[in-house]
Amino acid sequence: MAKSPERPRSVASKPTKDDVERMRVSGEQKAAMVAAAEREGLELSQWLRQLALRAAGVLPGSYQK
C-alpha cells in the first residue's frame, strides 16, 4: 500500500476553536464591553474569553474568592 505524501505543517498555524457561544446583551451593554476590550488593546472576543477563563480559574489573575 502506497503511503500518501505528508503535508508540511505551518509553523505559524493557530490552534482552532471549535465552539461558539452566543449571549444576549443590549446595545448599551455591548458598547461598554467593546470599550473595555479596546482599553486593554483586545478584540471583544479575546477580552471576553480572558475574563471568563480567569473567573473559571484557568488563567492567572483569577477572580475567585
C-alpha positions as CSV (number, residue, x, y, z in Angstrom):
1,M,0.0,0.0,0.0
2,A,1.5,3.3,-1.1
3,K,1.9,5.9,1.6
4,S,0.3,9.3,0.8
5,P,2.6,12.3,0.9
6,E,2.6,14.2,4.2
7,R,1.5,17.8,4.1
8,P,4.1,20.2,5.6
9,R,2.8,21.8,8.8
10,S,2.8,25.5,9.0
11,V,4.9,26.7,11.9
12,A,2.7,29.8,12.4
13,S,-0.6,28.0,12.4
14,K,-3.1,29.0,15.2
15,P,-5.0,26.4,17.2
16,T,-8.6,26.2,16.1
17,K,-11.5,26.9,18.3
18,D,-14.4,24.6,17.8
19,D,-17.3,26.0,19.8
20,V,-19.1,29.3,19.5
21,E,-21.1,30.7,22.4
22,R,-23.9,33.3,22.0
23,M,-25.3,35.6,24.6
24,R,-27.9,38.3,24.5
25,V,-26.8,41.8,25.5
26,S,-28.3,45.2,24.9
27,G,-26.6,47.7,22.6
28,E,-25.5,49.7,25.6
29,Q,-24.0,46.6,27.3
30,K,-22.1,45.6,24.2
31,A,-20.8,49.1,23.7
32,A,-19.5,49.1,27.3
33,M,-17.8,45.7,26.7
34,V,-16.2,46.8,23.5
35,A,-14.9,49.9,25.2
36,A,-13.4,47.8,28.0
37,A,-11.8,45.5,25.5
38,E,-10.3,48.4,23.5
39,R,-8.8,49.8,26.7
40,E,-7.0,46.5,27.1
41,G,-6.0,46.5,23.4
42,L,-8.0,43.4,22.7
43,E,-10.9,42.4,20.4
44,L,-14.2,41.8,22.2
45,S,-14.0,38.0,21.8
46,Q,-10.4,37.9,23.2
47,W,-11.4,40.1,26.2
48,L,-14.5,38.0,27.0
49,R,-12.5,34.8,26.7
50,Q,-9.8,36.0,29.1
51,L,-12.4,37.3,31.6
52,A,-14.3,34.0,31.5
53,L,-11.2,31.9,31.8
54,R,-9.9,33.9,34.8
55,A,-13.3,33.6,36.5
56,A,-13.1,29.9,35.9
57,G,-9.7,29.7,37.5
58,V,-8.0,28.6,34.3
59,L,-5.8,31.7,33.8
60,P,-3.7,33.6,36.4
61,G,-5.4,36.6,37.9
62,S,-8.4,34.5,38.9
63,Y,-11.4,36.4,40.3
64,Q,-12.5,33.6,42.5
65,K,-12.6,34.3,46.2
